[in-house]
Amino acid sequence: MATERLPIHKRLFQGWMLITARFGLVQTLVILALFYLFLLGPIAIGSALGRADFLNKRGLRQGETAWNPADSAKPDLERAKLAS
């Protein structure tokens, strides 16, 4: 069985695609690293230093309940307009 060789332009294209795939991977990793380093990192450090409680879990440590009272106002037209 004879194997045919690919034309030179197809071999060059396949080689180029391998190179660009690696560049794309490196570029993605660099962008994600910069995003975490300069955006999420300072936010996380600031919230840790400020002892932020985004999930309102601090009261649960003292044995309080996690129940929040429901908004039980009667439905009316003005309230429906504000909700939309």
C-alpha positions in Angstrom: 0.0 0.0 0.0 1.5 3.3 -1.1 1.1 6.3 1.2 0.6 9.6 -0.6 2.3 12.6 0.8 0.3 15.7 1.5 1.0 18.8 -0.6 3.4 21.2 0.9 0.8 23.9 1.5 -1.4 21.4 3.6 1.6 20.3 5.6 2.5 23.9 6.3 -1.1 24.7 7.3 -1.2 21.8 9.7 2.1 22.8 11.3 0.9 26.4 11.6 -2.3 25.2 13.3 -0.3 23.3 15.9 1.8 26.3 16.6 -1.3 28.6 16.9 -3.1 26.2 19.2 -0.2 26.3 21.6 -0.1 30.1 21.4 -3.8 30.2 22.1 -3.4 28.0 25.2 -0.7 30.2 26.6 -2.6 33.4 25.8 -5.7 32.0 27.6 -3.7 31.1 30.7 -2.0 34.5 30.8 -5.4 36.3 30.5 -6.9 34.2 33.2 -3.9 34.7 35.5 -4.0 38.5 35.1 -7.8 38.5 35.7 -7.4 36.6 38.9 -4.3 38.5 40.0 -5.6 42.1 39.4 -9.4 41.8 39.7 -10.4 38.9 41.9 -7.4 38.9 44.2 -7.7 42.4 45.5 -11.5 42.0 46.0 -10.9 38.8 48.0 -8.2 40.4 50.1 -10.4 43.4 50.8 -13.4 41.4 51.8 -11.2 39.2 54.0 -9.7 42.2 55.7 -13.1 43.8 56.0 -14.6 40.6 57.4 -17.4 40.8 54.8 -20.3 38.4 55.3 -21.8 38.1 51.8 -23.9 35.1 52.7 -25.2 36.4 56.1 -23.8 33.4 57.9 -22.3 35.2 60.9 -25.4 35.1 63.0 -25.6 31.3 62.6 -22.6 30.8 64.8 -24.5 32.2 67.9 -27.3 29.6 67.4 -29.6 32.0 65.6 -32.0 30.7 63.0 -31.4 31.1 59.2 -35.1 31.9 58.8 -35.9 35.3 57.1 -39.4 36.6 57.5 -41.4 36.6 54.3 -42.7 39.7 52.7 -46.4 39.1 53.3 -47.9 42.3 52.0 -51.2 41.9 50.1 -50.8 42.1 46.3 -52.0 45.3 44.7 -51.6 47.1 41.4 -48.9 49.5 42.5 -46.8 46.7 44.0 -47.1 44.7 40.8 -46.0 47.7 38.7 -42.9 48.1 40.9 -42.0 44.4 40.6 -42.0 44.5 36.8 
